[in-house]
Amino acid sequence: MGKSLAVASILLIALVASTIIPIHASRISFDYKKPLGRFSRFLEVEFVGDGVRENFIGEDVIDLRSLPPGTYYVIARWMGVEVGRWAISIDRGNLALNLDLAMTDMSLRVVDLQGRALQDFMVEVDPDIYGELRTVGGIIAVRAVPTTINYIIKVAWRSPIYGTISSTEATIAPSEASGLEKIVLPVGDIRIKVVDPKGRPISGATVSLAGVEAKTDARGEVIYSRVPLEADGSPISYELKVSRDGEIIYSGVIEVSRAKTSLVVMVELYDLKIRVEGAADQPLPYARITLRRGGVELGTYSADEGGYLIVSDLPLSDYTAEAEWRGFKGSITITKDDLRAGRMAVIKLPPYTEILGIPLTFSSLIILVLGIIVGIILIVIGLIEYMMWRGRRLGIYPPRK
């Protein structure tokens, strides 16, 4: 009898407990508007409440059984960073919940200052709290990042042409990012203008920037494209050389940056002034002049009607000028000091004068004059002899004995 009473008491207690404190089962799943998939291994979930404390690691779906009614707390952490906290009230039936984590994906497009896409760059993400980092076709894709922290994205790009590295960093708040964000690297176009000391543009000069050569156009300009300008906010320096007709006319180091992409380079060039004149200092118009440097012909020019010629923008060197006028030739050497001083080079040719369009040297003129005088004398003598002969025939003069 006593044993039966004890069993009945136990059954009664169980019946009352089942009526007053129902036991529930709950299933909770986690995502961030897309399934976590293989990234679920970084998820840690803490379930706390009414004497219950359970931890789940590496699971995006958790099952909880035998839960009495009450309020419970779910705390989700992603690589140690809290990405969700919820209060859950359980009071009837079984529960199935899907909780959205404070996480997202980031897509960043790397471009230069002109908005052109860059590829083959290096990237670092700080802190190292994300599911995956990939770079595809100029796009940085960072998957599964908490929106509760900010990230510093460091990007560096090495130019395959100039060999220099441009770098920058950007602070990105995933919670504020929308769509395809841009990271602009300080990479752009450099415009270099070459002028002489008078400010005149030098066309046809060879400009070498870090060993990359280009020719100046009619405005004296060259443009270099996609040049790294800054590294971590500091300007980048380049070796610059300018040559003309094989002679270096400028050599130095230039510094470029976001704010400094146009440069004017003044080179050491000079004007050569030549006058071709005859033995009497008279101008010899339209003389043909050939200019040489080191035995190499640089060009052939024509003097003006006054015998003058100006050859502009010559590198500092020694030159030889050869002049030819109606078969007469002469030459002169112009030194570096002559160029610096702006001295006029005068080429003297033998012609002293011109008679009936025929150029004559001084000696030729003397010979001509003497010939004319001798001719006149001979003519006079001939006339006298003729008059004497005629007079004797007419009896004016006695005959010769």
C-alpha positions in Angstrom: 0.0 0.0 0.0 2.8 2.4 0.9 4.7 1.6 -2.3 1.6 2.3 -4.4 1.2 5.6 -2.8 4.7 6.7 -3.5 4.4 5.8 -7.2 1.1 7.7 -7.4 2.7 10.7 -5.8 5.5 10.7 -8.4 3.1 10.4 -11.3 1.1 13.3 -9.9 4.1 15.5 -9.6 5.1 14.7 -13.1 1.6 15.5 -14.4 1.6 18.8 -12.6 5.1 19.7 -13.8 4.1 18.9 -17.4 1.1 21.1 -17.1 2.8 24.1 -15.4 6.4 24.0 -16.9 6.3 22.8 -20.5 9.6 21.6 -22.0 10.5 23.1 -25.5 12.8 22.4 -28.3 14.3 25.2 -30.4 16.3 25.4 -33.7 18.2 28.6 -34.5 20.0 29.2 -37.8 22.4 32.1 -38.7 23.2 33.9 -41.9 24.0 37.4 -43.3 21.4 37.6 -46.0 23.2 34.7 -47.6 24.2 31.3 -46.2 27.5 31.2 -44.2 28.4 27.9 -45.9 32.1 27.1 -45.3 32.6 30.4 -43.4 30.5 28.9 -40.5 33.7 27.5 -39.0 34.5 31.0 -37.8 31.2 31.4 -35.9 30.8 31.0 -32.2 27.4 31.2 -30.5 26.7 31.5 -26.8 23.2 30.6 -25.5 22.4 31.8 -22.0 19.3 31.9 -19.8 17.4 30.4 -16.9 20.4 28.4 -15.7 21.3 27.3 -19.2 24.7 28.1 -20.8 25.8 26.5 -24.0 28.5 27.3 -26.5 28.4 26.3 -30.2 31.6 26.6 -32.3 31.6 26.3 -36.1 27.9 25.8 -36.5 25.4 28.0 -38.3 22.4 25.9 -37.1 22.0 24.9 -33.5 19.4 22.7 -31.8 18.3 23.3 -28.3 16.1 20.8 -26.4 14.5 20.6 -23.0 14.1 24.4 -22.5 11.7 25.6 -19.9 9.7 28.8 -20.6 11.6 32.0 -20.1 13.8 34.7 -21.7 17.1 33.6 -23.2 20.0 35.5 -24.8 21.9 34.5 -27.9 25.3 36.1 -28.5 27.1 35.5 -31.8 30.8 36.2 -32.4 32.7 36.1 -35.6 36.4 35.6 -35.1 36.0 37.0 -31.7 34.0 40.1 -32.8 30.4 40.3 -31.7 28.1 40.3 -34.7 24.7 39.8 -33.0 22.9 39.8 -29.6 19.3 38.8 -29.3 16.8 38.3 -26.4 14.5 35.3 -27.1 11.3 34.6 -25.2 10.2 31.0 -25.1 6.7 30.4 -23.7 4.9 28.0 -26.0 5.5 25.2 -28.4 8.7 24.6 -30.3 10.7 27.5 -31.7 12.5 27.9 -35.1 14.4 31.1 -35.7 16.7 32.5 -38.4 18.9 35.3 -37.1 20.7 37.8 -39.4 24.3 38.5 -38.4 25.8 42.0 -38.6 28.0 41.0 -41.5 28.3 41.8 -45.2 30.5 41.5 -48.3 32.7 44.3 -49.6 33.6 45.0 -53.2 36.3 47.6 -54.0 37.4 48.8 -57.4 41.1 50.0 -57.7 41.5 52.9 -60.1 44.1 55.6 -60.9 43.5 59.3 -60.8 41.9 59.3 -64.2 39.5 56.5 -63.2 41.2 53.8 -65.2 41.2 50.3 -63.6 44.5 49.0 -62.3 45.3 45.3 -62.0 48.0 43.1 -60.5 48.1 45.2 -57.3 48.9 44.1 -53.7 46.3 44.4 -51.0 46.2 44.1 -47.2 43.1 44.3 -45.0 43.4 45.3 -41.4 42.2 43.8 -39.1 42.4 40.3 -40.5 38.8 39.5 -39.7 37.0 38.3 -42.8 36.0 35.1 -44.5 37.8 35.5 -47.8 39.9 38.0 -49.7 40.2 37.8 -53.5 41.3 40.1 -56.3 39.8 39.6 -59.7 40.2 42.0 -62.7 40.9 45.1 -60.7 38.2 44.3 -58.0 38.9 43.5 -54.4 36.3 41.2 -53.0 36.2 40.7 -49.2 33.5 38.3 -48.1 31.9 37.8 -44.7 33.1 40.9 -42.8 31.5 42.2 -39.6 29.7 45.6 -40.0 30.5 46.4 -36.4 34.1 47.4 -37.1 36.0 49.6 -39.6 38.7 48.3 -41.9 41.9 49.8 -43.3 42.5 48.7 -46.9 46.1 49.1 -48.0 46.7 48.9 -51.7 50.1 49.0 -53.6 50.7 48.8 -57.3 54.1 48.5 -59.1 54.4 50.0 -62.5 55.7 47.4 -65.0 57.1 50.3 -67.1 58.7 52.7 -64.6 59.4 50.1 -61.8 58.1 52.4 -59.0 55.4 51.6 -56.5 52.4 53.7 -55.7 50.5 53.0 -52.5 47.6 54.3 -50.5 45.2 53.3 -47.8 41.5 53.9 -47.2 39.3 53.4 -44.1 36.1 51.6 -45.0 33.1 51.2 -42.8 31.2 48.1 -44.0 28.0 49.4 -42.5 28.1 52.4 -44.7 29.5 50.8 -47.9 27.0 50.4 -50.7 27.7 48.8 -54.0 31.1 49.0 -55.6 33.4 51.3 -53.7 36.5 52.9 -55.2 40.0 53.1 -54.0 42.0 55.7 -55.9 45.7 55.1 -56.2 48.0 58.1 -56.8 48.8 57.0 -60.3 48.4 59.5 -63.2 49.7 61.1 -66.3 52.8 63.4 -66.2 53.1 66.3 -68.7 56.7 67.5 -69.3 57.4 70.6 -71.3 60.9 71.4 -72.6 61.9 75.0 -73.2 65.1 76.9 -73.9 66.3 79.8 -71.8 64.1 82.2 -73.8 61.0 80.1 -73.0 60.6 78.8 -76.5 59.3 75.2 -76.8 61.8 72.6 -78.0 60.4 70.1 -80.4 62.0 66.8 -81.4 64.0 66.5 -78.2 64.3 63.1 -76.6 63.0 62.9 -73.0 64.0 60.0 -70.8 61.9 59.4 -67.7 63.3 56.5 -65.6 64.8 55.2 -68.8 61.5 55.4 -70.8 62.1 57.6 -73.9 59.6 59.9 -75.7 59.9 62.7 -78.3 58.6 66.2 -77.6 55.9 67.4 -80.0 55.6 70.8 -81.7 54.6 72.3 -78.3 57.8 70.9 -76.8 55.7 68.5 -74.7 55.7 64.8 -73.8 53.1 62.9 -71.8 53.9 59.8 -69.7 50.9 57.7 -68.8 50.1 55.8 -65.6 53.1 57.0 -63.6 53.2 56.2 -59.8 53.1 59.6 -58.1 53.1 58.9 -54.4 53.9 56.2 -52.0 52.1 56.4 -48.6 51.5 60.0 -49.2 55.1 61.0 -50.1 56.1 62.2 -53.5 58.1 59.9 -55.8 61.4 61.0 -57.5 62.5 60.1 -61.1 65.7 60.6 -63.0 65.0 62.8 -66.0 67.3 63.4 -69.0 66.7 65.4 -72.2 68.9 65.1 -75.3 69.0 66.8 -78.7 70.8 65.5 -81.7 72.5 62.9 -79.4 73.8 65.5 -76.9 72.5 65.6 -73.3 71.1 69.0 -72.7 69.5 68.3 -69.3 70.1 65.8 -66.5 68.5 65.8 -63.1 65.9 64.4 -60.7 62.3 65.5 -60.7 59.7 65.0 -58.0 56.1 64.2 -58.7 52.9 63.9 -56.7 49.1 64.2 -56.9 49.5 68.0 -57.0 52.5 68.1 -59.3 51.9 66.4 -62.6 53.0 69.2 -65.0 56.6 70.2 -65.2 58.6 72.7 -67.3 62.2 71.8 -67.9 64.6 74.6 -69.1 67.5 73.1 -71.1 70.8 74.6 -72.1 70.4 75.5 -75.7 71.9 78.3 -77.7 71.4 80.2 -81.0 74.2 80.1 -83.5 74.5 83.3 -85.7 76.4 83.1 -88.9 77.2 85.7 -91.6 78.7 85.0 -95.0 80.5 87.9 -96.5 83.0 88.6 -99.3 86.6 90.0 -99.2 85.2 93.5 -99.2 82.9 92.7 -96.2 80.0 92.7 -98.5 77.1 90.3 -97.8 76.9 87.2 -100.0 73.1 86.6 -100.3 71.6 83.1 -100.1 74.8 81.3 -99.4 74.5 77.6 -98.7 75.7 76.7 -95.2 76.3 73.2 -93.9 76.6 72.7 -90.1 78.6 69.9 -88.6 79.4 68.7 -85.1 82.2 66.2 -84.5 82.3 65.5 -88.3 78.6 64.6 -88.4 76.4 66.7 -90.6 73.5 68.3 -88.7 71.8 70.1 -91.6 72.2 72.4 -94.6 70.7 75.9 -94.5 70.4 78.9 -96.7 71.4 82.4 -95.6 69.1 85.3 -96.3 69.7 88.2 -98.7 72.0 89.8 -96.2 74.1 86.7 -95.9 72.7 86.0 -92.4 71.7 82.7 -90.8 70.4 81.9 -87.3 70.3 78.2 -86.2 68.3 78.0 -83.0 68.4 75.7 -80.0 71.8 74.0 -80.4 73.3 72.0 -77.6 76.5 73.4 -76.1 79.3 72.0 -78.2 81.9 72.9 -80.9 80.6 73.2 -84.4 82.0 73.7 -87.9 80.1 75.8 -90.4 80.9 75.4 -94.1 79.7 78.0 -96.6 79.4 77.8 -100.4 78.5 80.7 -102.8 78.8 80.4 -106.5 81.5 77.9 -106.4 83.5 79.7 -103.6 83.9 77.8 -100.3 85.0 78.6 -96.8 84.5 77.4 -93.3 84.8 78.4 -89.6 84.9 76.7 -86.2 82.5 77.8 -83.5 83.5 77.0 -80.0 81.5 76.5 -76.8 82.7 79.9 -75.6 81.4 81.5 -78.8 78.0 80.0 -78.2 77.9 81.1 -74.6 78.9 84.6 -75.5 76.5 84.8 -78.5 79.3 85.8 -80.9 78.5 85.9 -84.6 80.5 83.5 -86.7 81.7 85.3 -89.9 82.6 83.1 -92.9 84.9 85.0 -95.3 84.8 84.0 -99.0 87.2 85.3 -101.7 84.7 87.2 -103.9 85.6 90.9 -103.8 83.0 92.3 -106.2 80.6 91.3 -108.9 80.6 92.6 -112.5 77.9 91.7 -114.9 76.8 89.0 -112.6 80.2 87.4 -112.5 81.9 87.3 -109.0 85.5 88.3 -108.9 88.2 88.0 -106.3 90.5 90.9 -105.7 93.2 89.4 -107.7 90.9 88.7 -110.5 89.7 92.2 -110.4 93.2 93.6 -110.6 94.0 91.3 -113.5 90.8 92.4 -115.2 91.6 96.1 -114.6 95.2 95.6 -115.9 93.9 93.7 -118.9 91.5 96.5 -119.7 94.3 99.1 -119.3 96.7 97.1 -121.5 93.9 96.6 -124.0 93.2 100.4 -124.1 97.0 101.1 -124.5 97.2 98.6 -127.4 94.2 100.1 -129.0 95.6 103.6 -128.6 98.9 102.5 -130.1 97.1 100.8 -132.9 95.1 103.9 -133.7 98.3 106.1 -133.7 100.1 103.7 -136.0 97.1 103.7 -138.3 96.8 107.5 -138.4 100.6 107.8 -139.2 100.3 105.2 -142.0 97.3 107.0 -143.4 99.0 110.3 -143.2 102.0 109.1 -145.1 99.8 107.8 -147.8 98.1 111.1 -148.1 101.4 113.0 -148.1 100.7 114.6 -144.8 103.7 113.0 -143.2 107.0 112.3 -144.9 107.6 108.7 -145.8 109.8 106.6 -143.5 113.5 106.5 -144.4 
